[in-house]
Amino acid sequence: MVTFTNLTRAPEIGANSYLLRAGEHSVLLDAGMHPRQDGWDATPLLDQIPEDLETILISHAHHDHIGSLPLVTAAHLGAKVLMTSGTAALTEPLLHNSVNVMTRQRRELGRTDYPLYTHRGVDDSAVTWELANLNRPIRVDSSEFEFVLHDAGHVAGSVMTEIRAENHRALYTGDFNLQRQTLMLPCQHPPGPFDTLIMETTRGAQAAVPGQDRTFFEEGLLAGIRQTFERGGAVLIPVFAMGKTQEVLALLHQARIEGKIPKAPIYIGGLGRVMTEVYDRQRTLNPRQHGGLRLIPEAQPETFDPRRLPNLRLRGGHIYLLSSGMMTPHTTSHTIARLFFPREHDSIFFVGYTDPASPSGLLRKAGQGGKVDWGESGTLPVRCEVRYFDLTAHATREDILRWACEEIQPSRVLLVHGDPDAQAWFASQMALQRPKMEIVQPPPGQPIPLFSQTP
């Protein structure tokens, strides 16, 4: 029997990691770090990974899926690590950046347990990685496991993982998107039916509004930029360095070419530039739109130096595309935002997920005319425009529900990677649409059958 163990410490968007075991053979799906926890509490249940772990499959390079990888590879030296070329190229600089962040937190916050791993630990992990191709079966040594990776349409290199074992098929979605983005194509999922679907539920608590599709939000963002420039203002767009920076930069570049916005200077962060260079090098190696577009030489973003912040004077007609997307304290977007708050003609536009408890979530809630707690700066009035445009890299819950029930048609669904209210929505709606479907919310740390045990 194949068992599945949810190694994320709670049913939420956390340190994504899942263990498959069949007899003496074990495989790990992802090794993430919790975005809202600190220290060892941010890691998966590492002590439940068996010593004889054979294989680690990585779905994509976001921190909540790869942040603990150096810890796992250091503890399991014989494990083979498989990922696409795009994921490998993005994961290495992201993990090195994580070491930098943890080292800074050790110094600034007195975190004596940081860093959880070092730059040498990242380098040692990277030499164990092997590149895997899409749509080609991967055998795991002498076990019954066979895997096939399919493009997930989320970020560069992201994959869904098809699992074949005991004459059954399961599909681990990872994070995926069923609609096009500026660069990423919709996911290229394998045909159903499947016996089991291991499904992300990120947006289960967020209803899509009819008529408000990606084109709607793209046009709204461009209109907002034009309006801000017309009144002499500047625009701050907090973004994640990997994925969102490149998608929005490509959108703005195309808009400048088509005359939808002026040829404004665009600033990106240092890590954002590193990730954009990776996207440029990988542009023909991963499924994407605009395969010939090289963002750095063609969009010509300027790299923003955070050392300028103490003496920076904002200029109208400039766009600041800076991380972090959550506006975490001490990041560039968090620090520069204080310059925007008192200026009514400026704008802060959000384009991705904002945790309600994060600075970005608090700012969205406060809005123009409100007040926001800005950490060491205290409570500040917000006079600049604050708006949200939903340029998500995740599939909407409505799209996922239709896709799962009509195309994948699993006998058994394991709901993961979503907060409790998000998982609850999917559980209730799937039960209504397919009453015979077995719906499971895997409890942390408890092995359960991957495939249904009923005939």
Secondary structure as a PSIPRED ss2 file (coil, helix, strand):
# PSIPRED VFORMAT (PSIPRED V4.0)

   1 M C   1.000  0.000  0.000
   2 V E   0.000  0.000  1.000
   3 T E   0.000  0.000  1.000
   4 F E   0.000  0.000  1.000
   5 T E   0.000  0.000  1.000
   6 N E   0.000  0.000  1.000
   7 L C   1.000  0.000  0.000
   8 T C   1.000  0.000  0.000
   9 R C   1.000  0.000  0.000
  10 A C   1.000  0.000  0.000
  11 P C   1.000  0.000  0.000
  12 E C   1.000  0.000  0.000
  13 I C   1.000  0.000  0.000
  14 G C   1.000  0.000  0.000
  15 A C   1.000  0.000  0.000
  16 N C   1.000  0.000  0.000
  17 S C   1.000  0.000  0.000
  18 Y E   0.000  0.000  1.000
  19 L E   0.000  0.000  1.000
  20 L E   0.000  0.000  1.000
  21 R E   0.000  0.000  1.000
  22 A E   0.000  0.000  1.000
  23 G C   1.000  0.000  0.000
  24 E C   1.000  0.000  0.000
  25 H E   0.000  0.000  1.000
  26 S E   0.000  0.000  1.000
  27 V E   0.000  0.000  1.000
  28 L E   0.000  0.000  1.000
  29 L E   0.000  0.000  1.000
  30 D C   1.000  0.000  0.000
  31 A C   1.000  0.000  0.000
  32 G C   1.000  0.000  0.000
  33 M C   1.000  0.000  0.000
  34 H C   1.000  0.000  0.000
  35 P C   1.000  0.000  0.000
  36 R C   1.000  0.000  0.000
  37 Q C   1.000  0.000  0.000
  38 D C   1.000  0.000  0.000
  39 G H   0.000  1.000  0.000
  40 W H   0.000  1.000  0.000
  41 D H   0.000  1.000  0.000
  42 A H   0.000  1.000  0.000
  43 T C   1.000  0.000  0.000
  44 P C   1.000  0.000  0.000
  45 L C   1.000  0.000  0.000
  46 L H   0.000  1.000  0.000
  47 D H   0.000  1.000  0.000
  48 Q H   0.000  1.000  0.000
  49 I C   1.000  0.000  0.000
  50 P C   1.000  0.000  0.000
  51 E C   1.000  0.000  0.000
  52 D C   1.000  0.000  0.000
  53 L C   1.000  0.000  0.000
  54 E C   1.000  0.000  0.000
  55 T E   0.000  0.000  1.000
  56 I E   0.000  0.000  1.000
  57 L E   0.000  0.000  1.000
  58 I C   1.000  0.000  0.000
  59 S C   1.000  0.000  0.000
  60 H C   1.000  0.000  0.000
  61 A C   1.000  0.000  0.000
  62 H C   1.000  0.000  0.000
  63 H H   0.000  1.000  0.000
  64 D H   0.000  1.000  0.000
  65 H H   0.000  1.000  0.000
  66 I H   0.000  1.000  0.000
  67 G C   1.000  0.000  0.000
  68 S C   1.000  0.000  0.000
  69 L H   0.000  1.000  0.000
  70 P H   0.000  1.000  0.000
  71 L H   0.000  1.000  0.000
  72 V H   0.000  1.000  0.000
  73 T H   0.000  1.000  0.000
  74 A H   0.000  1.000  0.000
  75 A H   0.000  1.000  0.000
  76 H C   1.000  0.000  0.000
  77 L C   1.000  0.000  0.000
  78 G C   1.000  0.000  0.000
  79 A C   1.000  0.000  0.000
  80 K E   0.000  0.000  1.000
  81 V E   0.000  0.000  1.000
  82 L E   0.000  0.000  1.000
  83 M E   0.000  0.000  1.000
  84 T C   1.000  0.000  0.000
  85 S H   0.000  1.000  0.000
  86 G H   0.000  1.000  0.000
  87 T H   0.000  1.000  0.000
  88 A H   0.000  1.000  0.000
  89 A H   0.000  1.000  0.000
  90 L H   0.000  1.000  0.000
  91 T H   0.000  1.000  0.000
  92 E H   0.000  1.000  0.000
  93 P H   0.000  1.000  0.000
  94 L H   0.000  1.000  0.000
  95 L H   0.000  1.000  0.000
  96 H H   0.000  1.000  0.000
  97 N H   0.000  1.000  0.000
  98 S H   0.000  1.000  0.000
  99 V H   0.000  1.000  0.000
 100 N H   0.000  1.000  0.000
 101 V H   0.000  1.000  0.000
 102 M H   0.000  1.000  0.000
 103 T H   0.000  1.000  0.000
 104 R H   0.000  1.000  0.000
 105 Q H   0.000  1.000  0.000
 106 R H   0.000  1.000  0.000
 107 R H   0.000  1.000  0.000
 108 E H   0.000  1.000  0.000
 109 L H   0.000  1.000  0.000
 110 G C   1.000  0.000  0.000
 111 R C   1.000  0.000  0.000
 112 T C   1.000  0.000  0.000
 113 D C   1.000  0.000  0.000
 114 Y C   1.000  0.000  0.000
 115 P C   1.000  0.000  0.000
 116 L C   1.000  0.000  0.000
 117 Y C   1.000  0.000  0.000
 118 T C   1.000  0.000  0.000
 119 H H   0.000  1.000  0.000
 120 R H   0.000  1.000  0.000
 121 G H   0.000  1.000  0.000
 122 V H   0.000  1.000  0.000
 123 D H   0.000  1.000  0.000
 124 D H   0.000  1.000  0.000
 125 S H   0.000  1.000  0.000
 126 A H   0.000  1.000  0.000
 127 V C   1.000  0.000  0.000
 128 T C   1.000  0.000  0.000
 129 W E   0.000  0.000  1.000
 130 E E   0.000  0.000  1.000
 131 L E   0.000  0.000  1.000
 132 A C   1.000  0.000  0.000
 133 N C   1.000  0.000  0.000
 134 L C   1.000  0.000  0.000
 135 N C   1.000  0.000  0.000
 136 R C   1.000  0.000  0.000
 137 P C   1.000  0.000  0.000
 138 I E   0.000  0.000  1.000
 139 R E   0.000  0.000  1.000
 140 V C   1.000  0.000  0.000
 141 D C   1.000  0.000  0.000
 142 S C   1.000  0.000  0.000
 143 S C   1.000  0.000  0.000
 144 E C   1.000  0.000  0.000
 145 F C   1.000  0.000  0.000
 146 E E   0.000  0.000  1.000
 147 F E   0.000  0.000  1.000
 148 V E   0.000  0.000  1.000
 149 L E   0.000  0.000  1.000
 150 H E   0.000  0.000  1.000
 151 D E   0.000  0.000  1.000
 152 A C   1.000  0.000  0.000
 153 G C   1.000  0.000  0.000
 154 H C   1.000  0.000  0.000
 155 V C   1.000  0.000  0.000
 156 A C   1.000  0.000  0.000
 157 G C   1.000  0.000  0.000
 158 S C   1.000  0.000  0.000
 159 V E   0.000  0.000  1.000
 160 M E   0.000  0.000  1.000
 161 T E   0.000  0.000  1.000
 162 E E   0.000  0.000  1.000
 163 I E   0.000  0.000  1.000
 164 R E   0.000  0.000  1.000
 165 A E   0.000  0.000  1.000
 166 E C   1.000  0.000  0.000
 167 N C   1.000  0.000  0.000
 168 H E   0.000  0.000  1.000
 169 R E   0.000  0.000  1.000
 170 A E   0.000  0.000  1.000
 171 L E   0.000  0.000  1.000
 172 Y E   0.000  0.000  1.000
 173 T C   1.000  0.000  0.000
 174 G C   1.000  0.000  0.000
 175 D C   1.000  0.000  0.000
 176 F C   1.000  0.000  0.000
 177 N C   1.000  0.000  0.000
 178 L C   1.000  0.000  0.000
 179 Q C   1.000  0.000  0.000
 180 R C   1.000  0.000  0.000
 181 Q C   1.000  0.000  0.000
 182 T C   1.000  0.000  0.000
 183 L C   1.000  0.000  0.000
 184 M C   1.000  0.000  0.000
 185 L C   1.000  0.000  0.000
 186 P C   1.000  0.000  0.000
 187 C C   1.000  0.000  0.000
 188 Q C   1.000  0.000  0.000
 189 H C   1.000  0.000  0.000
 190 P C   1.000  0.000  0.000
 191 P C   1.000  0.000  0.000
 192 G C   1.000  0.000  0.000
 193 P C   1.000  0.000  0.000
 194 F C   1.000  0.000  0.000
 195 D C   1.000  0.000  0.000
 196 T E   0.000  0.000  1.000
 197 L E   0.000  0.000  1.000
 198 I E   0.000  0.000  1.000
 199 M E   0.000  0.000  1.000
 200 E E   0.000  0.000  1.000
 201 T C   1.000  0.000  0.000
 202 T C   1.000  0.000  0.000
 203 R C   1.000  0.000  0.000
 204 G C   1.000  0.000  0.000
 205 A C   1.000  0.000  0.000
 206 Q C   1.000  0.000  0.000
 207 A C   1.000  0.000  0.000
 208 A C   1.000  0.000  0.000
 209 V C   1.000  0.000  0.000
 210 P C   1.000  0.000  0.000
 211 G C   1.000  0.000  0.000
 212 Q C   1.000  0.000  0.000
 213 D C   1.000  0.000  0.000
 214 R H   0.000  1.000  0.000
 215 T H   0.000  1.000  0.000
 216 F H   0.000  1.000  0.000
 217 F H   0.000  1.000  0.000
 218 E H   0.000  1.000  0.000
 219 E H   0.000  1.000  0.000
 220 G H   0.000  1.000  0.000
 221 L H   0.000  1.000  0.000
 222 L H   0.000  1.000  0.000
 223 A H   0.000  1.000  0.000
 224 G H   0.000  1.000  0.000
 225 I H   0.000  1.000  0.000
 226 R H   0.000  1.000  0.000
 227 Q H   0.000  1.000  0.000
 228 T H   0.000  1.000  0.000
 229 F H   0.000  1.000  0.000
 230 E H   0.000  1.000  0.000
 231 R C   1.000  0.000  0.000
 232 G C   1.000  0.000  0.000
 233 G C   1.000  0.000  0.000
 234 A C   1.000  0.000  0.000
 235 V E   0.000  0.000  1.000
 236 L E   0.000  0.000  1.000
 237 I E   0.000  0.000  1.000
 238 P E   0.000  0.000  1.000
 239 V C   1.000  0.000  0.000
 240 F C   1.000  0.000  0.000
 241 A C   1.000  0.000  0.000
 242 M C   1.000  0.000  0.000
 243 G C   1.000  0.000  0.000
 244 K H   0.000  1.000  0.000
 245 T H   0.000  1.000  0.000
 246 Q H   0.000  1.000  0.000
 247 E H   0.000  1.000  0.000
 248 V H   0.000  1.000  0.000
 249 L H   0.000  1.000  0.000
 250 A H   0.000  1.000  0.000
 251 L H   0.000  1.000  0.000
 252 L H   0.000  1.000  0.000
 253 H H   0.000  1.000  0.000
 254 Q H   0.000  1.000  0.000
 255 A H   0.000  1.000  0.000
 256 R H   0.000  1.000  0.000
 257 I H   0.000  1.000  0.000
 258 E C   1.000  0.000  0.000
 259 G C   1.000  0.000  0.000
 260 K C   1.000  0.000  0.000
 261 I C   1.000  0.000  0.000
 262 P C   1.000  0.000  0.000
 263 K C   1.000  0.000  0.000
 264 A C   1.000  0.000  0.000
 265 P C   1.000  0.000  0.000
 266 I E   0.000  0.000  1.000
 267 Y E   0.000  0.000  1.000
 268 I E   0.000  0.000  1.000
 269 G C   1.000  0.000  0.000
 270 G H   0.000  1.000  0.000
 271 L H   0.000  1.000  0.000
 272 G H   0.000  1.000  0.000
 273 R H   0.000  1.000  0.000
 274 V H   0.000  1.000  0.000
 275 M H   0.000  1.000  0.000
 276 T H   0.000  1.000  0.000
 277 E H   0.000  1.000  0.000
 278 V H   0.000  1.000  0.000
 279 Y H   0.000  1.000  0.000
 280 D H   0.000  1.000  0.000
 281 R H   0.000  1.000  0.000
 282 Q C   1.000  0.000  0.000
 283 R C   1.000  0.000  0.000
 284 T C   1.000  0.000  0.000
 285 L C   1.000  0.000  0.000
 286 N C   1.000  0.000  0.000
 287 P C   1.000  0.000  0.000
 288 R C   1.000  0.000  0.000
 289 Q C   1.000  0.000  0.000
 290 H C   1.000  0.000  0.000
 291 G C   1.000  0.000  0.000
 292 G C   1.000  0.000  0.000
 293 L C   1.000  0.000  0.000
 294 R C   1.000  0.000  0.000
 295 L H   0.000  1.000  0.000
 296 I H   0.000  1.000  0.000
 297 P H   0.000  1.000  0.000
 298 E H   0.000  1.000  0.000
 299 A H   0.000  1.000  0.000
 300 Q C   1.000  0.000  0.000
 301 P C   1.000  0.000  0.000
 302 E E   0.000  0.000  1.000
 303 T E   0.000  0.000  1.000
 304 F C   1.000  0.000  0.000
 305 D C   1.000  0.000  0.000
 306 P H   0.000  1.000  0.000
 307 R H   0.000  1.000  0.000
 308 R H   0.000  1.000  0.000
 309 L H   0.000  1.000  0.000
 310 P H   0.000  1.000  0.000
 311 N H   0.000  1.000  0.000
 312 L C   1.000  0.000  0.000
 313 R C   1.000  0.000  0.000
 314 L C   1.000  0.000  0.000
 315 R C   1.000  0.000  0.000
 316 G C   1.000  0.000  0.000
 317 G C   1.000  0.000  0.000
 318 H C   1.000  0.000  0.000
 319 I E   0.000  0.000  1.000
 320 Y E   0.000  0.000  1.000
 321 L E   0.000  0.000  1.000
 322 L E   0.000  0.000  1.000
 323 S C   1.000  0.000  0.000
 324 S C   1.000  0.000  0.000
 325 G C   1.000  0.000  0.000
 326 M C   1.000  0.000  0.000
 327 M C   1.000  0.000  0.000
 328 T C   1.000  0.000  0.000
 329 P C   1.000  0.000  0.000
 330 H C   1.000  0.000  0.000
 331 T C   1.000  0.000  0.000
 332 T H   0.000  1.000  0.000
 333 S H   0.000  1.000  0.000
 334 H H   0.000  1.000  0.000
 335 T H   0.000  1.000  0.000
 336 I H   0.000  1.000  0.000
 337 A H   0.000  1.000  0.000
 338 R H   0.000  1.000  0.000
 339 L H   0.000  1.000  0.000
 340 F H   0.000  1.000  0.000
 341 F C   1.000  0.000  0.000
 342 P C   1.000  0.000  0.000
 343 R C   1.000  0.000  0.000
 344 E C   1.000  0.000  0.000
 345 H C   1.000  0.000  0.000
 346 D C   1.000  0.000  0.000
 347 S E   0.000  0.000  1.000
 348 I E   0.000  0.000  1.000
 349 F E   0.000  0.000  1.000
 350 F E   0.000  0.000  1.000
 351 V C   1.000  0.000  0.000
 352 G C   1.000  0.000  0.000
 353 Y C   1.000  0.000  0.000
 354 T C   1.000  0.000  0.000
 355 D C   1.000  0.000  0.000
 356 P C   1.000  0.000  0.000
 357 A C   1.000  0.000  0.000
 358 S C   1.000  0.000  0.000
 359 P H   0.000  1.000  0.000
 360 S H   0.000  1.000  0.000
 361 G H   0.000  1.000  0.000
 362 L H   0.000  1.000  0.000
 363 L H   0.000  1.000  0.000
 364 R H   0.000  1.000  0.000
 365 K H   0.000  1.000  0.000
 366 A H   0.000  1.000  0.000
 367 G C   1.000  0.000  0.000
 368 Q C   1.000  0.000  0.000
 369 G C   1.000  0.000  0.000
 370 G C   1.000  0.000  0.000
 371 K E   0.000  0.000  1.000
 372 V E   0.000  0.000  1.000
 373 D E   0.000  0.000  1.000
 374 W C   1.000  0.000  0.000
 375 G H   0.000  1.000  0.000
 376 E H   0.000  1.000  0.000
 377 S H   0.000  1.000  0.000
 378 G C   1.000  0.000  0.000
 379 T E   0.000  0.000  1.000
 380 L E   0.000  0.000  1.000
 381 P E   0.000  0.000  1.000
 382 V C   1.000  0.000  0.000
 383 R C   1.000  0.000  0.000
 384 C C   1.000  0.000  0.000
 385 E E   0.000  0.000  1.000
 386 V E   0.000  0.000  1.000
 387 R E   0.000  0.000  1.000
 388 Y E   0.000  0.000  1.000
 389 F C   1.000  0.000  0.000
 390 D C   1.000  0.000  0.000
 391 L C   1.000  0.000  0.000
 392 T C   1.000  0.000  0.000
 393 A C   1.000  0.000  0.000
 394 H C   1.000  0.000  0.000
 395 A C   1.000  0.000  0.000
 396 T C   1.000  0.000  0.000
 397 R H   0.000  1.000  0.000
 398 E H   0.000  1.000  0.000
 399 D H   0.000  1.000  0.000
 400 I H   0.000  1.000  0.000
 401 L H   0.000  1.000  0.000
 402 R H   0.000  1.000  0.000
 403 W H   0.000  1.000  0.000
 404 A H   0.000  1.000  0.000
 405 C H   0.000  1.000  0.000
 406 E H   0.000  1.000  0.000
 407 E H   0.000  1.000  0.000
 408 I H   0.000  1.000  0.000
 409 Q C   1.000  0.000  0.000
 410 P C   1.000  0.000  0.000
 411 S C   1.000  0.000  0.000
 412 R E   0.000  0.000  1.000
 413 V E   0.000  0.000  1.000
 414 L E   0.000  0.000  1.000
 415 L E   0.000  0.000  1.000
 416 V E   0.000  0.000  1.000
 417 H C   1.000  0.000  0.000
 418 G C   1.000  0.000  0.000
 419 D C   1.000  0.000  0.000
 420 P H   0.000  1.000  0.000
 421 D H   0.000  1.000  0.000
 422 A H   0.000  1.000  0.000
 423 Q H   0.000  1.000  0.000
 424 A H   0.000  1.000  0.000
 425 W H   0.000  1.000  0.000
 426 F H   0.000  1.000  0.000
 427 A H   0.000  1.000  0.000
 428 S H   0.000  1.000  0.000
 429 Q H   0.000  1.000  0.000
 430 M H   0.000  1.000  0.000
 431 A H   0.000  1.000  0.000
 432 L H   0.000  1.000  0.000
 433 Q H   0.000  1.000  0.000
 434 R C   1.000  0.000  0.000
 435 P C   1.000  0.000  0.000
 436 K C   1.000  0.000  0.000
 437 M C   1.000  0.000  0.000
 438 E E   0.000  0.000  1.000
 439 I E   0.000  0.000  1.000
 440 V E   0.000  0.000  1.000
 441 Q C   1.000  0.000  0.000
 442 P C   1.000  0.000  0.000
 443 P C   1.000  0.000  0.000
 444 P E   0.000  0.000  1.000
 445 G C   1.000  0.000  0.000
 446 Q C   1.000  0.000  0.000
 447 P C   1.000  0.000  0.000
 448 I E   0.000  0.000  1.000
 449 P E   0.000  0.000  1.000
 450 L C   1.000  0.000  0.000
 451 F C   1.000  0.000  0.000
 452 S C   1.000  0.000  0.000
 453 Q C   1.000  0.000  0.000
 454 T C   1.000  0.000  0.000
 455 P C   1.000  0.000  0.000
